[in-house]
Amino acid sequence: MDSPDCDPTALRAERDALLNDDVNAWLARISRGTSVEDYQNSLSWRVTKPLRLARNLQLRVRRDGLVSAMSQATAAAQRRWSRR
């Protein structure tokens, strides 16, 4: 346990630094002024879009009922497709 590689304080500090790398990168992007558009064009945002749409539909069904939620979703899809 006398080895410097086994020092618990040093190991905790190294672990904390590794865990904070993602947070530090995120804070750096925010401080540079990353826009919402940059975020929405990211791969993760595009990949999770169907999940967000499904969750919104689920919440509408719970709130307004199936028929109303489906008519709202149909109207939104028609608006979206008519703009293209």
PDB file with SEQRES, HELIX, SHEET and CRYST1 records, atoms N, CA, C and O in Angstrom:
SEQRES   1 A   84  MET ASP SER PRO ASP CYS ASP PRO THR ALA LEU ARG ALA          
SEQRES   2 A   84  GLU ARG ASP ALA LEU LEU ASN ASP ASP VAL ASN ALA TRP          
SEQRES   3 A   84  LEU ALA ARG ILE SER ARG GLY THR SER VAL GLU ASP TYR          
SEQRES   4 A   84  GLN ASN SER LEU SER TRP ARG VAL THR LYS PRO LEU ARG          
SEQRES   5 A   84  LEU ALA ARG ASN LEU GLN LEU ARG VAL ARG ARG ASP GLY          
SEQRES   6 A   84  LEU VAL SER ALA MET SER GLN ALA THR ALA ALA ALA GLN          
SEQRES   7 A   84  ARG ARG TRP SER ARG ARG                                      
HELIX    1 AA1 PRO A    4  CYS A    6  5                                   3    
HELIX    2 AA2 PRO A    8  SER A   31  1                                  24    
HELIX    3 AA3 VAL A   36  GLN A   40  1                                   5    
HELIX    4 AA4 LEU A   43  VAL A   47  1                                   5    
HELIX    5 AA5 LYS A   49  ASP A   64  1                                  16    
HELIX    6 AA6 LEU A   66  SER A   82  1                                  17    
CRYST1    1.000    1.000    1.000  90.00  90.00  90.00 P 1           1          
ATOM      1  N   MET A   1       0.816  -1.193   0.000  1.00  0.00           N  
ATOM      2  CA  MET A   1       0.000   0.000   0.000  1.00  0.00           C  
ATOM      3  C   MET A   1       0.862   1.259   0.000  1.00  0.00           C  
ATOM      4  O   MET A   1       0.337   2.368  -0.099  1.00  0.00           O  
ATOM      5  N   ASP A   2       2.182   1.096   0.110  1.00  0.00           N  
ATOM      6  CA  ASP A   2       3.083   2.242   0.111  1.00  0.00           C  
ATOM      7  C   ASP A   2       3.349   2.773  -1.286  1.00  0.00           C  
ATOM      8  O   ASP A   2       3.891   3.867  -1.437  1.00  0.00           O  
ATOM      9  N   SER A   3       2.979   2.023  -2.301  1.00  0.00           N  
ATOM     10  CA  SER A   3       3.213   2.431  -3.685  1.00  0.00           C  
ATOM     11  C   SER A   3       2.387   3.671  -4.019  1.00  0.00           C  
ATOM     12  O   SER A   3       1.238   3.778  -3.592  1.00  0.00           O  
ATOM     13  N   PRO A   4       2.963   4.619  -4.785  1.00  0.00           N  
ATOM     14  CA  PRO A   4       2.208   5.825  -5.150  1.00  0.00           C  
ATOM     15  C   PRO A   4       1.009   5.496  -6.036  1.00  0.00           C  
ATOM     16  O   PRO A   4       0.047   6.262  -6.086  1.00  0.00           O  
ATOM     17  N   ASP A   5       1.060   4.349  -6.741  1.00  0.00           N  
ATOM     18  CA  ASP A   5      -0.054   3.948  -7.594  1.00  0.00           C  
ATOM     19  C   ASP A   5      -1.276   3.538  -6.776  1.00  0.00           C  
ATOM     20  O   ASP A   5      -2.392   3.515  -7.295  1.00  0.00           O  
ATOM     21  N   CYS A   6      -1.070   3.216  -5.507  1.00  0.00           N  
ATOM     22  CA  CYS A   6      -2.164   2.749  -4.656  1.00  0.00           C  
ATOM     23  C   CYS A   6      -2.656   3.802  -3.681  1.00  0.00           C  
ATOM     24  O   CYS A   6      -3.458   3.487  -2.802  1.00  0.00           O  
ATOM     25  N   ASP A   7      -2.210   5.021  -3.805  1.00  0.00           N  
ATOM     26  CA  ASP A   7      -2.628   6.088  -2.908  1.00  0.00           C  
ATOM     27  C   ASP A   7      -4.107   6.391  -3.148  1.00  0.00           C  
ATOM     28  O   ASP A   7      -4.469   6.860  -4.227  1.00  0.00           O  
ATOM     29  N   PRO A   8      -4.969   6.130  -2.159  1.00  0.00           N  
ATOM     30  CA  PRO A   8      -6.414   6.335  -2.350  1.00  0.00           C  
ATOM     31  C   PRO A   8      -6.775   7.770  -2.714  1.00  0.00           C  
ATOM     32  O   PRO A   8      -7.681   7.990  -3.517  1.00  0.00           O  
ATOM     33  N   THR A   9      -6.097   8.730  -2.150  1.00  0.00           N  
ATOM     34  CA  THR A   9      -6.397  10.134  -2.451  1.00  0.00           C  
ATOM     35  C   THR A   9      -6.076  10.451  -3.905  1.00  0.00           C  
ATOM     36  O   THR A   9      -6.851  11.124  -4.585  1.00  0.00           O  
ATOM     37  N   ALA A  10      -4.943   9.972  -4.377  1.00  0.00           N  
ATOM     38  CA  ALA A  10      -4.554  10.206  -5.767  1.00  0.00           C  
ATOM     39  C   ALA A  10      -5.499   9.485  -6.721  1.00  0.00           C  
ATOM     40  O   ALA A  10      -5.866  10.023  -7.765  1.00  0.00           O  
ATOM     41  N   LEU A  11      -5.890   8.266  -6.360  1.00  0.00           N  
ATOM     42  CA  LEU A  11      -6.822   7.519  -7.208  1.00  0.00           C  
ATOM     43  C   LEU A  11      -8.178   8.215  -7.286  1.00  0.00           C  
ATOM     44  O   LEU A  11      -8.775   8.293  -8.359  1.00  0.00           O  
ATOM     45  N   ARG A  12      -8.667   8.723  -6.146  1.00  0.00           N  
ATOM     46  CA  ARG A  12      -9.939   9.460  -6.151  1.00  0.00           C  
ATOM     47  C   ARG A  12      -9.840  10.717  -7.010  1.00  0.00           C  
ATOM     48  O   ARG A  12     -10.763  11.035  -7.760  1.00  0.00           O  
ATOM     49  N   ALA A  13      -8.734  11.422  -6.900  1.00  0.00           N  
ATOM     50  CA  ALA A  13      -8.544  12.642  -7.696  1.00  0.00           C  
ATOM     51  C   ALA A  13      -8.517  12.313  -9.187  1.00  0.00           C  
ATOM     52  O   ALA A  13      -9.101  13.034  -9.996  1.00  0.00           O  
ATOM     53  N   GLU A  14      -7.837  11.222  -9.549  1.00  0.00           N  
ATOM     54  CA  GLU A  14      -7.786  10.811 -10.954  1.00  0.00           C  
ATOM     55  C   GLU A  14      -9.179  10.417 -11.454  1.00  0.00           C  
ATOM     56  O   GLU A  14      -9.574  10.786 -12.559  1.00  0.00           O  
ATOM     57  N   ARG A  15      -9.918   9.664 -10.631  1.00  0.00           N  
ATOM     58  CA  ARG A  15     -11.279   9.276 -10.997  1.00  0.00           C  
ATOM     59  C   ARG A  15     -12.159  10.502 -11.177  1.00  0.00           C  
ATOM     60  O   ARG A  15     -12.896  10.591 -12.159  1.00  0.00           O  
ATOM     61  N   ASP A  16     -12.097  11.439 -10.258  1.00  0.00           N  
ATOM     62  CA  ASP A  16     -12.904  12.651 -10.357  1.00  0.00           C  
ATOM     63  C   ASP A  16     -12.568  13.451 -11.610  1.00  0.00           C  
ATOM     64  O   ASP A  16     -13.459  13.992 -12.264  1.00  0.00           O  
ATOM     65  N   ALA A  17     -11.294  13.523 -11.939  1.00  0.00           N  
ATOM     66  CA  ALA A  17     -10.885  14.247 -13.150  1.00  0.00           C  
ATOM     67  C   ALA A  17     -11.468  13.582 -14.388  1.00  0.00           C  
ATOM     68  O   ALA A  17     -11.943  14.268 -15.293  1.00  0.00           O  
ATOM     69  N   LEU A  18     -11.437  12.257 -14.437  1.00  0.00           N  
ATOM     70  CA  LEU A  18     -11.995  11.541 -15.583  1.00  0.00           C  
ATOM     71  C   LEU A  18     -13.510  11.731 -15.677  1.00  0.00           C  
ATOM     72  O   LEU A  18     -14.049  11.916 -16.768  1.00  0.00           O  
ATOM     73  N   LEU A  19     -14.181  11.685 -14.551  1.00  0.00           N  
ATOM     74  CA  LEU A  19     -15.635  11.866 -14.548  1.00  0.00           C  
ATOM     75  C   LEU A  19     -16.031  13.282 -14.955  1.00  0.00           C  
ATOM     76  O   LEU A  19     -17.089  13.488 -15.551  1.00  0.00           O  
ATOM     77  N   ASN A  20     -15.187  14.250 -14.636  1.00  0.00           N  
ATOM     78  CA  ASN A  20     -15.498  15.644 -14.937  1.00  0.00           C  
ATOM     79  C   ASN A  20     -15.132  16.059 -16.355  1.00  0.00           C  
ATOM     80  O   ASN A  20     -15.481  17.161 -16.779  1.00  0.00           O  
ATOM     81  N   ASP A  21     -14.436  15.201 -17.099  1.00  0.00           N  
ATOM     82  CA  ASP A  21     -14.045  15.559 -18.466  1.00  0.00           C  
ATOM     83  C   ASP A  21     -15.254  15.927 -19.322  1.00  0.00           C  
ATOM     84  O   ASP A  21     -15.230  16.948 -20.008  1.00  0.00           O  
ATOM     85  N   ASP A  22     -16.314  15.108 -19.293  1.00  0.00           N  
ATOM     86  CA  ASP A  22     -17.503  15.400 -20.091  1.00  0.00           C  
ATOM     87  C   ASP A  22     -18.174  16.696 -19.641  1.00  0.00           C  
ATOM     88  O   ASP A  22     -18.617  17.491 -20.470  1.00  0.00           O  
ATOM     89  N   VAL A  23     -18.247  16.901 -18.351  1.00  0.00           N  
ATOM     90  CA  VAL A  23     -18.849  18.129 -17.829  1.00  0.00           C  
ATOM     91  C   VAL A  23     -18.040  19.345 -18.262  1.00  0.00           C  
ATOM     92  O   VAL A  23     -18.599  20.368 -18.660  1.00  0.00           O  
ATOM     93  N   ASN A  24     -16.732  19.224 -18.182  1.00  0.00           N  
ATOM     94  CA  ASN A  24     -15.870  20.338 -18.583  1.00  0.00           C  
ATOM     95  C   ASN A  24     -16.008  20.638 -20.072  1.00  0.00           C  
ATOM     96  O   ASN A  24     -16.025  21.804 -20.469  1.00  0.00           O  
ATOM     97  N   ALA A  25     -16.106  19.605 -20.894  1.00  0.00           N  
ATOM     98  CA  ALA A  25     -16.289  19.815 -22.338  1.00  0.00           C  
ATOM     99  C   ALA A  25     -17.629  20.498 -22.601  1.00  0.00           C  
ATOM    100  O   ALA A  25     -17.715  21.402 -23.433  1.00  0.00           O  
ATOM    101  N   TRP A  26     -18.671  20.067 -21.894  1.00  0.00           N  
ATOM    102  CA  TRP A  26     -19.995  20.670 -22.052  1.00  0.00           C  
ATOM    103  C   TRP A  26     -19.959  22.147 -21.638  1.00  0.00           C  
ATOM    104  O   TRP A  26     -20.503  23.003 -22.335  1.00  0.00           O  
ATOM    105  N   LEU A  27     -19.329  22.433 -20.525  1.00  0.00           N  
ATOM    106  CA  LEU A  27     -19.225  23.818 -20.068  1.00  0.00           C  
ATOM    107  C   LEU A  27     -18.430  24.668 -21.051  1.00  0.00           C  
ATOM    108  O   LEU A  27     -18.753  25.836 -21.267  1.00  0.00           O  
ATOM    109  N   ALA A  28     -17.401  24.093 -21.639  1.00  0.00           N  
ATOM    110  CA  ALA A  28     -16.609  24.834 -22.634  1.00  0.00           C  
ATOM    111  C   ALA A  28     -17.457  25.156 -23.860  1.00  0.00           C  
ATOM    112  O   ALA A  28     -17.367  26.261 -24.395  1.00  0.00           O  
ATOM    113  N   ARG A  29     -18.283  24.203 -24.316  1.00  0.00           N  
ATOM    114  CA  ARG A  29     -19.152  24.465 -25.461  1.00  0.00           C  
ATOM    115  C   ARG A  29     -20.155  25.560 -25.148  1.00  0.00           C  
ATOM    116  O   ARG A  29     -20.422  26.418 -25.990  1.00  0.00           O  
ATOM    117  N   ILE A  30     -20.704  25.537 -23.962  1.00  0.00           N  
ATOM    118  CA  ILE A  30     -21.683  26.559 -23.578  1.00  0.00           C  
ATOM    119  C   ILE A  30     -21.006  27.926 -23.501  1.00  0.00           C  
ATOM    120  O   ILE A  30     -21.564  28.924 -23.956  1.00  0.00           O  
ATOM    121  N   SER A  31     -19.822  27.970 -22.934  1.00  0.00           N  
ATOM    122  CA  SER A  31     -19.140  29.255 -22.800  1.00  0.00           C  
ATOM    123  C   SER A  31     -18.725  29.816 -24.160  1.00  0.00           C  
ATOM    124  O   SER A  31     -18.598  31.030 -24.316  1.00  0.00           O  
ATOM    125  N   ARG A  32     -18.513  28.937 -25.148  1.00  0.00           N  
ATOM    126  CA  ARG A  32     -18.197  29.400 -26.502  1.00  0.00           C  
ATOM    127  C   ARG A  32     -19.442  29.901 -27.219  1.00  0.00           C  
ATOM    128  O   ARG A  32     -19.342  30.509 -28.285  1.00  0.00           O  
ATOM    129  N   GLY A  33     -20.603  29.653 -26.649  1.00  0.00           N  
ATOM    130  CA  GLY A  33     -21.837  30.136 -27.255  1.00  0.00           C  
ATOM    131  C   GLY A  33     -22.431  29.164 -28.253  1.00  0.00           C  
ATOM    132  O   GLY A  33     -22.961  29.581 -29.283  1.00  0.00           O  
ATOM    133  N   THR A  34     -22.350  27.881 -27.966  1.00  0.00           N  
ATOM    134  CA  THR A  34     -22.962  26.894 -28.839  1.00  0.00           C  
ATOM    135  C   THR A  34     -24.450  27.182 -28.931  1.00  0.00           C  
ATOM    136  O   THR A  34     -25.127  27.328 -27.913  1.00  0.00           O  
ATOM    137  N   SER A  35     -24.949  27.261 -30.134  1.00  0.00           N  
ATOM    138  CA  SER A  35     -26.347  27.625 -30.322  1.00  0.00           C  
ATOM    139  C   SER A  35     -27.255  26.417 -30.216  1.00  0.00           C  
ATOM    140  O   SER A  35     -26.805  25.273 -30.280  1.00  0.00           O  
ATOM    141  N   VAL A  36     -28.529  26.686 -30.053  1.00  0.00           N  
ATOM    142  CA  VAL A  36     -29.533  25.631 -29.997  1.00  0.00           C  
ATOM    143  C   VAL A  36     -29.542  24.857 -31.311  1.00  0.00           C  
ATOM    144  O   VAL A  36     -29.742  23.643 -31.316  1.00  0.00           O  
ATOM    145  N   GLU A  37     -29.328  25.550 -32.416  1.00  0.00           N  
ATOM    146  CA  GLU A  37     -29.305  24.878 -33.716  1.00  0.00           C  
ATOM    147  C   GLU A  37     -28.166  23.865 -33.795  1.00  0.00           C  
ATOM    148  O   GLU A  37     -28.336  22.781 -34.351  1.00  0.00           O  
ATOM    149  N   ASP A  38     -27.012  24.212 -33.243  1.00  0.00           N  
ATOM    150  CA  ASP A  38     -25.898  23.261 -33.225  1.00  0.00           C  
ATOM    151  C   ASP A  38     -26.281  22.014 -32.437  1.00  0.00           C  
ATOM    152  O   ASP A  38     -25.984  20.890 -32.844  1.00  0.00           O  
ATOM    153  N   TYR A  39     -26.934  22.227 -31.324  1.00  0.00           N  
ATOM    154  CA  TYR A  39     -27.359  21.109 -30.483  1.00  0.00           C  
ATOM    155  C   TYR A  39     -28.393  20.262 -31.210  1.00  0.00           C  
ATOM    156  O   TYR A  39     -28.308  19.034 -31.196  1.00  0.00           O  
ATOM    157  N   GLN A  40     -29.375  20.909 -31.849  1.00  0.00           N  
ATOM    158  CA  GLN A  40     -30.435  20.165 -32.515  1.00  0.00           C  
ATOM    159  C   GLN A  40     -29.943  19.451 -33.771  1.00  0.00           C  
ATOM    160  O   GLN A  40     -30.591  18.511 -34.232  1.00  0.00           O  
ATOM    161  N   ASN A  41     -28.830  19.871 -34.326  1.00  0.00           N  
ATOM    162  CA  ASN A  41     -28.271  19.197 -35.494  1.00  0.00           C  
ATOM    163  C   ASN A  41     -27.305  18.079 -35.110  1.00  0.00           C  
ATOM    164  O   ASN A  41     -26.742  17.417 -35.982  1.00  0.00           O  
ATOM    165  N   SER A  42     -27.113  17.869 -33.822  1.00  0.00           N  
ATOM    166  CA  SER A  42     -26.198  16.818 -33.392  1.00  0.00           C  
ATOM    167  C   SER A  42     -26.810  15.442 -33.674  1.00  0.00           C  
ATOM    168  O   SER A  42     -28.027  15.300 -33.796  1.00  0.00           O  
ATOM    169  N   LEU A  43     -25.956  14.456 -33.772  1.00  0.00           N  
ATOM    170  CA  LEU A  43     -26.407  13.099 -34.066  1.00  0.00           C  
ATOM    171  C   LEU A  43     -27.356  12.582 -32.984  1.00  0.00           C  
ATOM    172  O   LEU A  43     -28.387  11.988 -33.300  1.00  0.00           O  
ATOM    173  N   SER A  44     -27.023  12.801 -31.729  1.00  0.00           N  
ATOM    174  CA  SER A  44     -27.867  12.277 -30.657  1.00  0.00           C  
ATOM    175  C   SER A  44     -29.257  12.903 -30.681  1.00  0.00           C  
ATOM    176  O   SER A  44     -30.243  12.225 -30.392  1.00  0.00           O  
ATOM    177  N   TRP A  45     -29.347  14.183 -31.022  1.00  0.00           N  
ATOM    178  CA  TRP A  45     -30.640  14.856 -31.084  1.00  0.00           C  
ATOM    179  C   TRP A  45     -31.480  14.258 -32.217  1.00  0.00           C  
ATOM    180  O   TRP A  45     -32.676  14.025 -32.047  1.00  0.00           O  
ATOM    181  N   ARG A  46     -30.856  14.014 -33.362  1.00  0.00           N  
ATOM    182  CA  ARG A  46     -31.581  13.457 -34.503  1.00  0.00           C  
ATOM    183  C   ARG A  46     -31.979  12.005 -34.258  1.00  0.00           C  
ATOM    184  O   ARG A  46     -33.056  11.579 -34.676  1.00  0.00           O  
ATOM    185  N   VAL A  47     -31.122  11.246 -33.587  1.00  0.00           N  
ATOM    186  CA  VAL A  47     -31.422   9.842 -33.322  1.00  0.00           C  
ATOM    187  C   VAL A  47     -32.580   9.703 -32.346  1.00  0.00           C  
ATOM    188  O   VAL A  47     -33.397   8.793 -32.484  1.00  0.00           O  
ATOM    189  N   THR A  48     -32.661  10.588 -31.368  1.00  0.00           N  
ATOM    190  CA  THR A  48     -33.707  10.470 -30.353  1.00  0.00           C  
ATOM    191  C   THR A  48     -35.010  11.172 -30.738  1.00  0.00           C  
ATOM    192  O   THR A  48     -35.969  11.134 -29.967  1.00  0.00           O  
ATOM    193  N   LYS A  49     -35.071  11.806 -31.898  1.00  0.00           N  
ATOM    194  CA  LYS A  49     -36.290  12.509 -32.308  1.00  0.00           C  
ATOM    195  C   LYS A  49     -37.516  11.598 -32.316  1.00  0.00           C  
ATOM    196  O   LYS A  49     -38.556  11.999 -31.794  1.00  0.00           O  
ATOM    197  N   PRO A  50     -37.444  10.391 -32.884  1.00  0.00           N  
ATOM    198  CA  PRO A  50     -38.626   9.526 -32.846  1.00  0.00           C  
ATOM    199  C   PRO A  50     -39.089   9.203 -31.428  1.00  0.00           C  
ATOM    200  O   PRO A  50     -40.287   9.076 -31.179  1.00  0.00           O  
ATOM    201  N   LEU A  51     -38.153   9.070 -30.511  1.00  0.00           N  
ATOM    202  CA  LEU A  51     -38.522   8.801 -29.122  1.00  0.00           C  
ATOM    203  C   LEU A  51     -39.247  10.002 -28.505  1.00  0.00           C  
ATOM    204  O   LEU A  51     -40.219   9.834 -27.769  1.00  0.00           O  
ATOM    205  N   ARG A  52     -38.774  11.201 -28.807  1.00  0.00           N  
ATOM    206  CA  ARG A  52     -39.443  12.396 -28.279  1.00  0.00           C  
ATOM    207  C   ARG A  52     -40.841  12.533 -28.870  1.00  0.00           C  
ATOM    208  O   ARG A  52     -41.783  12.891 -28.164  1.00  0.00           O  
ATOM    209  N   LEU A  53     -40.977  12.249 -30.171  1.00  0.00           N  
ATOM    210  CA  LEU A  53     -42.297  12.326 -30.801  1.00  0.00           C  
ATOM    211  C   LEU A  53     -43.254  11.302 -30.193  1.00  0.00           C  
ATOM    212  O   LEU A  53     -44.413  11.618 -29.925  1.00  0.00           O  
ATOM    213  N   ALA A  54     -42.773  10.081 -29.977  1.00  0.00           N  
ATOM    214  CA  ALA A  54     -43.613   9.036 -29.382  1.00  0.00           C  
ATOM    215  C   ALA A  54     -44.027   9.420 -27.963  1.00  0.00           C  
ATOM    216  O   ALA A  54     -45.171   9.196 -27.566  1.00  0.00           O  
ATOM    217  N   ARG A  55     -43.112   9.992 -27.208  1.00  0.00           N  
ATOM    218  CA  ARG A  55     -43.437  10.404 -25.830  1.00  0.00           C  
ATOM    219  C   ARG A  55     -44.473  11.526 -25.836  1.00  0.00           C  
ATOM    220  O   ARG A  55     -45.389  11.525 -25.013  1.00  0.00           O  
ATOM    221  N   ASN A  56     -44.336  12.483 -26.755  1.00  0.00           N  
ATOM    222  CA  ASN A  56     -45.320  13.557 -26.840  1.00  0.00           C  
ATOM    223  C   ASN A  56     -46.694  13.015 -27.201  1.00  0.00           C  
ATOM    224  O   ASN A  56     -47.706  13.464 -26.662  1.00  0.00           O  
ATOM    225  N   LEU A  57     -46.730  12.044 -28.120  1.00  0.00           N  
ATOM    226  CA  LEU A  57     -48.007  11.434 -28.484  1.00  0.00           C  
ATOM    227  C   LEU A  57     -48.611  10.693 -27.292  1.00  0.00           C  
ATOM    228  O   LEU A  57     -49.814  10.782 -27.048  1.00  0.00           O  
ATOM    229  N   GLN A  58     -47.790   9.974 -26.563  1.00  0.00           N  
ATOM    230  CA  GLN A  58     -48.254   9.264 -25.377  1.00  0.00           C  
ATOM    231  C   GLN A  58     -48.873  10.230 -24.358  1.00  0.00           C  
ATOM    232  O   GLN A  58     -49.931   9.951 -23.792  1.00  0.00           O  
ATOM    233  N   LEU A  59     -48.216  11.349 -24.135  1.00  0.00           N  
ATOM    234  CA  LEU A  59     -48.740  12.332 -23.178  1.00  0.00           C  
ATOM    235  C   LEU A  59     -50.043  12.955 -23.679  1.00  0.00           C  
ATOM    236  O   LEU A  59     -50.952  13.212 -22.889  1.00  0.00           O  
ATOM    237  N   ARG A  60     -50.139  13.200 -24.998  1.00  0.00           N  
ATOM    238  CA  ARG A  60     -51.385  13.740 -25.553  1.00  0.00           C  
ATOM    239  C   ARG A  60     -52.534  12.753 -25.418  1.00  0.00           C  
ATOM    240  O   ARG A  60     -53.656  13.145 -25.096  1.00  0.00           O  
ATOM    241  N   VAL A  61     -52.263  11.476 -25.662  1.00  0.00           N  
ATOM    242  CA  VAL A  61     -53.301  10.456 -25.521  1.00  0.00           C  
ATOM    243  C   VAL A  61     -53.792  10.428 -24.091  1.00  0.00           C  
ATOM    244  O   VAL A  61     -54.996  10.349 -23.846  1.00  0.00           O  
ATOM    245  N   ARG A  62     -52.886  10.489 -23.159  1.00  0.00           N  
ATOM    246  CA  ARG A  62     -53.277  10.474 -21.745  1.00  0.00           C  
ATOM    247  C   ARG A  62     -54.099  11.718 -21.391  1.00  0.00           C  
ATOM    248  O   ARG A  62     -55.079  11.626 -20.653  1.00  0.00           O  
ATOM    249  N   ARG A  63     -53.700  12.873 -21.916  1.00  0.00           N  
ATOM    250  CA  ARG A  63     -54.352  14.129 -21.575  1.00  0.00           C  
ATOM    251  C   ARG A  63     -55.675  14.329 -22.319  1.00  0.00           C  
ATOM    252  O   ARG A  63     -56.675  14.719 -21.717  1.00  0.00           O  
ATOM    253  N   ASP A  64     -55.677  14.055 -23.653  1.00  0.00           N  
ATOM    254  CA  ASP A  64     -56.827  14.416 -24.486  1.00  0.00           C  
ATOM    255  C   ASP A  64     -57.637  13.233 -24.996  1.00  0.00           C  
ATOM    256  O   ASP A  64     -58.738  13.420 -25.513  1.00  0.00           O  
ATOM    257  N   GLY A  65     -57.119  12.031 -24.862  1.00  0.00           N  
ATOM    258  CA  GLY A  65     -57.789  10.865 -25.416  1.00  0.00           C  
ATOM    259  C   GLY A  65     -57.197  10.502 -26.770  1.00  0.00           C  
ATOM    260  O   GLY A  65     -56.538  11.316 -27.417  1.00  0.00           O  
ATOM    261  N   LEU A  66     -57.443   9.270 -27.181  1.00  0.00           N  
ATOM    262  CA  LEU A  66     -56.817   8.744 -28.389  1.00  0.00           C  
ATOM    263  C   LEU A  66     -57.269   9.469 -29.652  1.00  0.00           C  
ATOM    264  O   LEU A  66     -56.439   9.835 -30.485  1.00  0.00           O  
ATOM    265  N   VAL A  67     -58.574   9.681 -29.803  1.00  0.00           N  
ATOM    266  CA  VAL A  67     -59.095  10.283 -31.033  1.00  0.00           C  
ATOM    267  C   VAL A  67     -58.549  11.702 -31.210  1.00  0.00           C  
ATOM    268  O   VAL A  67     -58.086  12.060 -32.292  1.00  0.00           O  
ATOM    269  N   SER A  68     -58.604  12.493 -30.166  1.00  0.00           N  
ATOM    270  CA  SER A  68     -58.114  13.863 -30.235  1.00  0.00           C  
ATOM    271  C   SER A  68     -56.605  13.900 -30.493  1.00  0.00           C  
ATOM    272  O   SER A  68     -56.131  14.696 -31.304  1.00  0.00           O  
ATOM    273  N   ALA A  69     -55.859  13.045 -29.808  1.00  0.00           N  
ATOM    274  CA  ALA A  69     -54.405  13.016 -29.983  1.00  0.00           C  
ATOM    275  C   ALA A  69     -54.040  12.614 -31.408  1.00  0.00           C  
ATOM    276  O   ALA A  69     -53.114  13.177 -31.991  1.00  0.00           O  
ATOM    277  N   MET A  70     -54.753  11.652 -31.967  1.00  0.00           N  
ATOM    278  CA  MET A  70     -54.445  11.226 -33.330  1.00  0.00           C  
ATOM    279  C   MET A  70     -54.808  12.305 -34.345  1.00  0.00           C  
ATOM    280  O   MET A  70     -54.095  12.487 -35.332  1.00  0.00           O  
ATOM    281  N   SER A  71     -55.901  13.016 -34.118  1.00  0.00           N  
ATOM    282  CA  SER A  71     -56.252  14.089 -35.054  1.00  0.00           C  
ATOM    283  C   SER A  71     -55.232  15.230 -34.978  1.00  0.00           C  
ATOM    284  O   SER A  71     -54.894  15.828 -36.000  1.00  0.00           O  
ATOM    285  N   GLN A  72     -54.743  15.532 -33.770  1.00  0.00           N  
ATOM    286  CA  GLN A  72     -53.707  16.558 -33.620  1.00  0.00           C  
ATOM    287  C   GLN A  72     -52.421  16.121 -34.315  1.00  0.00           C  
ATOM    288  O   GLN A  72     -51.776  16.924 -34.989  1.00  0.00           O  
ATOM    289  N   ALA A  73     -52.046  14.849 -34.152  1.00  0.00           N  
ATOM    290  CA  ALA A  73     -50.823  14.340 -34.772  1.00  0.00           C  
ATOM    291  C   ALA A  73     -50.951  14.345 -36.294  1.00  0.00           C  
ATOM    292  O   ALA A  73     -49.993  14.665 -36.997  1.00  0.00           O  
ATOM    293  N   THR A  74     -52.131  13.991 -36.802  1.00  0.00           N  
ATOM    294  CA  THR A  74     -52.361  13.996 -38.249  1.00  0.00           C  
ATOM    295  C   THR A  74     -52.263  15.408 -38.801  1.00  0.00           C  
ATOM    296  O   THR A  74     -51.639  15.629 -39.839  1.00  0.00           O  
ATOM    297  N   ALA A  75     -52.876  16.365 -38.112  1.00  0.00           N  
ATOM    298  CA  ALA A  75     -52.816  17.759 -38.560  1.00  0.00           C  
ATOM    299  C   ALA A  75     -51.377  18.278 -38.549  1.00  0.00           C  
ATOM    300  O   ALA A  75     -50.970  18.991 -39.466  1.00  0.00           O  
ATOM    301  N   ALA A  76     -50.615  17.928 -37.527  1.00  0.00           N  
ATOM    302  CA  ALA A  76     -49.220  18.366 -37.445  1.00  0.00           C  
ATOM    303  C   ALA A  76     -48.395  17.745 -38.579  1.00  0.00           C  
ATOM    304  O   ALA A  76     -47.551  18.417 -39.173  1.00  0.00           O  
ATOM    305  N   ALA A  77     -48.634  16.478 -38.874  1.00  0.00           N  
ATOM    306  CA  ALA A  77     -47.905  15.820 -39.959  1.00  0.00           C  
ATOM    307  C   ALA A  77     -48.260  16.444 -41.305  1.00  0.00           C  
ATOM    308  O   ALA A  77     -47.388  16.623 -42.154  1.00  0.00           O  
ATOM    309  N   GLN A  78     -49.531  16.774 -41.504  1.00  0.00           N  
ATOM    310  CA  GLN A  78     -49.939  17.404 -42.761  1.00  0.00           C  
ATOM    311  C   GLN A  78     -49.294  18.775 -42.916  1.00  0.00           C  
ATOM    312  O   GLN A  78     -48.861  19.135 -44.010  1.00  0.00           O  
ATOM    313  N   ARG A  79     -49.226  19.545 -41.828  1.00  0.00           N  
ATOM    314  CA  ARG A  79     -48.561  20.849 -41.890  1.00  0.00           C  
ATOM    315  C   ARG A  79     -47.091  20.685 -42.227  1.00  0.00           C  
ATOM    316  O   ARG A  79     -46.542  21.420 -43.047  1.00  0.00           O  
ATOM    317  N   ARG A  80     -46.453  19.703 -41.579  1.00  0.00           N  
ATOM    318  CA  ARG A  80     -45.034  19.473 -41.795  1.00  0.00           C  
ATOM    319  C   ARG A  80     -44.767  19.069 -43.241  1.00  0.00           C  
ATOM    320  O   ARG A  80     -43.814  19.549 -43.855  1.00  0.00           O  
ATOM    321  N   TRP A  81     -45.598  18.197 -43.784  1.00  0.00           N  
ATOM    322  CA  TRP A  81     -45.380  17.729 -45.156  1.00  0.00           C  
ATOM    323  C   TRP A  81     -45.738  18.786 -46.187  1.00  0.00           C  
ATOM    324  O   TRP A  81     -45.166  18.803 -47.276  1.00  0.00           O  
ATOM    325  N   SER A  82     -46.674  19.667 -45.862  1.00  0.00           N  
ATOM    326  CA  SER A  82     -47.057  20.696 -46.832  1.00  0.00           C  
ATOM    327  C   SER A  82     -45.971  21.763 -46.982  1.00  0.00           C  
ATOM    328  O   SER A  82     -45.916  22.441 -48.008  1.00  0.00           O  
ATOM    329  N   ARG A  83     -45.106  21.923 -45.973  1.00  0.00           N  
ATOM    330  CA  ARG A  83     -44.019  22.901 -46.052  1.00  0.00           C  
ATOM    331  C   ARG A  83     -42.881  22.424 -46.920  1.00  0.00           C  
ATOM    332  O   ARG A  83     -42.053  23.234 -47.337  1.00  0.00           O  
ATOM    333  N   ARG A  84     -42.812  21.159 -47.202  1.00  0.00           N  
ATOM    334  CA  ARG A  84     -41.679  20.610 -47.966  1.00  0.00           C  
ATOM    335  C   ARG A  84     -41.854  20.775 -49.422  1.00  0.00           C  
ATOM    336  O   ARG A  84     -40.990  20.366 -50.198  1.00  0.00           O  
TER     337      ARG A  84                                                      
END                                                                             
